[in-house]
Every structure is written in structure tokens, then in C-alpha cells.
């Protein structure tokens, strides 16, 4: 059972295959479970993969696809039209080499949108878009439907700027502000060709990327690019170790407070916690997180530093986790593991994305089992026996 938000692809309970391993490093775990994944695909579907699964850093996944579980069955990688959204060098940040899909921009790339009087772009932190090949012939009704899609409350965007390259040349919905020379530079940045359509969105960087991710997946569905029998696995690595609550100003563990930082970032834990990457990993297939895990902290001083960064006093840490700290004194081995959703594997091999189709008694979005009408009302006698009182 998990206390998680009931999103469309989740259930309150599920079956998990969990493995904890001692005296291992990240490579040991990734190699072991990549081998398991390849075996499952071959034994169940007769599918074989050439070479190792690609790897992508969390930062690159968020920058290029707007989510930490990108669907690589189709392209439409994000491109930015302003320096704020430029593609940073992974080498400068000491990150794991990323899945290469082209050169992209550079930190000093030109700003191609600001300064011409179009307020939406001038005031945006990020202007970013995707290229839909062969869609320049889409009608006004079709593009309006895309705008209606991103304006839905669960996405919350304000609109989309379109650029079409037809036989008549490049045309956009902002031709009032941008010249053909501007549009030509946009086309060059996206590698656009005649017949292509650009969909561009603007706003706060994090929010806009998430919104564009929803649009990208929606267009992948519309264009039939998300074939359930095509499989594109990858490992997403180098997640942030911590995330900051802007209201309280406190740091929180992105995974859990026992996740180890990557070795080369361990010295930054207390001096620059926001820069530290976690020694964590997820296996992603077709835009779904199949499983993941991390290397755990096994050193007392490192664990104490983590608790301090998270705002624990020494007394609080001792009260809540004294058993763990004492165990480290006896010598805990380097250890880590991974856990995989059994229901997700089954749904993947069944060609479906909804795990409810493969669970005997699935729950609806309210956490209710409609077959047996549970949870049911508790009568006063039962409440009295349990010593529970309700208010309302």
C-alpha cells in the first residue's frame, strides 16, 4: 500500500518486486536489472535489444522533454528560442553522458524572440517549442483543438504560437511582430523543413516545460507515434538529491533521506545542497517509470550531514533514527537496490498503459472499489470497539 496521489496511472496498492543488495555500486544494479529486463522481453515477447540501454540525466530529460520519464518512441525534442532555455554543457556540470539526439543550442545562443514588442515572449522566462513533421497542412480547427487541449485546467497554459512552412513559405500566428527573417532563424534552430509545424509556448521555465510535455505526448497520440508494441527503454540518472520548499525555505529529500549523493558531489552536501545529484536511477520504458532505486548512505557522518541539511537537530535525528546511526557504528556495507512495479510490467507486455486493466479489484480515482462498494460506512458499534470518534 502506498500513500500516493491517485493519478490516472496509479493505484492505492500494487505489487512490487524489490531487491536490496550489499557491496554494490550503481553499475552493478543497473547491469543486473537491465539484464533482467532484456530477459523478460525476450522470454515473453521474443523481443531483443542491441547494446546497452541508453542513459539520460534528469536535467537533460527535464530540459529536452519536460518530464523525468520521457517517451522516446518519437522525436519532438524541445528547442529553446532564448538563452534562458539554452542547452547547458553536461560536461561542465559533471553529469553522466546523455543520450545524444543532436547538437541543440549552446549557453550563448542568440535570443530569437525578445525585443520586438510581443509581450508574451518579452516577459517569459522561457520560450520553447516542438517540431511536428509533416503537419503544416493542419487546419485552423485542428490547431485550435491543440490550444483548447493545453488550456484545460489540469494543464493550465494560455496558448500556443504556431509556425507553418507551406508552399507559400513560413507563416506564423504572430506575423504582426516577427518578420520572415525572424521566422527563418526559428526554422533553422528547429531544423525545420517545408511541411513542418512548430508549436511554441512561453512562460515560467518549469511550468512551461511541463505544459509542453503534455502537448508533445498528446500530439504523439494524434499522429499515431506511440505504438504500444515499440519499446524504447532508458535509464534516467543523476536526479537532484534535494528540493527546496520555497515557502518554508527548507530542503526536502527528493527520494528519501537515506539516498546517497553521487561520490563526486558528496563534499557539496552542506555547502551547496541544491547542486548535489543523487546516486539514484529509474528504468523508463515508453514514458512510464517501470522501477527504480538508489544507492543508500552507509556512513554515519554522511547520514548526520544529511539530517542537518534537512533541518533535523542532533536530538531529533537521534530520537527518530538512533537505531540507524548506531548500526552504522558496527560497519554497514555499501548497499543499494531497486524496486519494480509488477503491475506495470504486466500492463507493458499487455500493450496497455493503464495498470487497472491488470489488477483484480482496481480502485477508481477516489480510491473506491466499485465492485464490492468499499470502503463502506463504519457503524457506531464498530467505532466504539476501536476507540475511534468521528467529527463532521
URGIFEN-V102030 format. One record per backbone hydrogen bond with DSSP energy under -1.0 kcal/mol. CO is the residue of the C=O (numbers start at 1). NH is the residue of the N-H. If there is no record, write none. Layout:
co-><CO CO>
nh-><NH NH>
This chain:
co-><2 5 7 12 15 17 19 21 25 26 27 28 29 30 31 32 33 34 35 36 37 38 39 40 41 41 54 56 57 58 59 60 61 64 79 81 82 83 89 90 106 117 118 119 126 127 128 129 130 132 132 135 139 140 141 142 143 144 145 146 147 149 150 152 152 161 162 163 164 165 166 169 171 174 174 179 180 181 182 183 184 185 186 187 193 195 196 197 198 199 200 201 203 204 205 206 207 208 209 210 211 212 213 214 215 216 217 218 219 220 221 227 232 234 235 236 237 239 241 243 245 250 252 256 258 260 262 265 266 268 272 273 276 277 278 279 281 282 283 283 284 285 288 290 291 292 293 294 295 299 300 301 302 303 304 305 306 307 308 313 314 315 316 317 318 321 322 323 324 327 328 334 335 336 338 339 340 341 342 343 344 345 346 347 348 354 355 356 364 368 369 374 379 380 381 382 383>
nh-><4 7 10 2 342 340 338 336 29 30 31 32 33 34 35 36 37 38 39 40 41 42 43 44 45 47 235 237 61 62 63 64 65 78 129 112 85 86 93 95 109 119 122 123 203 81 201 79 199 135 197 138 143 144 145 146 147 148 149 150 151 152 157 155 156 200 173 198 171 195 169 166 164 177 178 183 184 185 186 187 188 189 190 192 196 136 165 132 163 130 161 128 126 208 209 210 211 212 213 214 215 216 217 218 219 220 221 222 223 225 224 230 286 284 56 282 58 278 254 252 249 245 243 259 297 279 265 268 269 272 275 276 241 262 280 295 293 236 290 291 234 288 285 341 283 339 281 337 260 303 304 305 306 307 308 309 310 312 311 317 318 319 320 321 322 325 326 327 328 330 331 23 296 21 19 292 17 345 346 347 348 349 350 352 351 357 358 359 367 364 374 369 383 384 385 386 388>
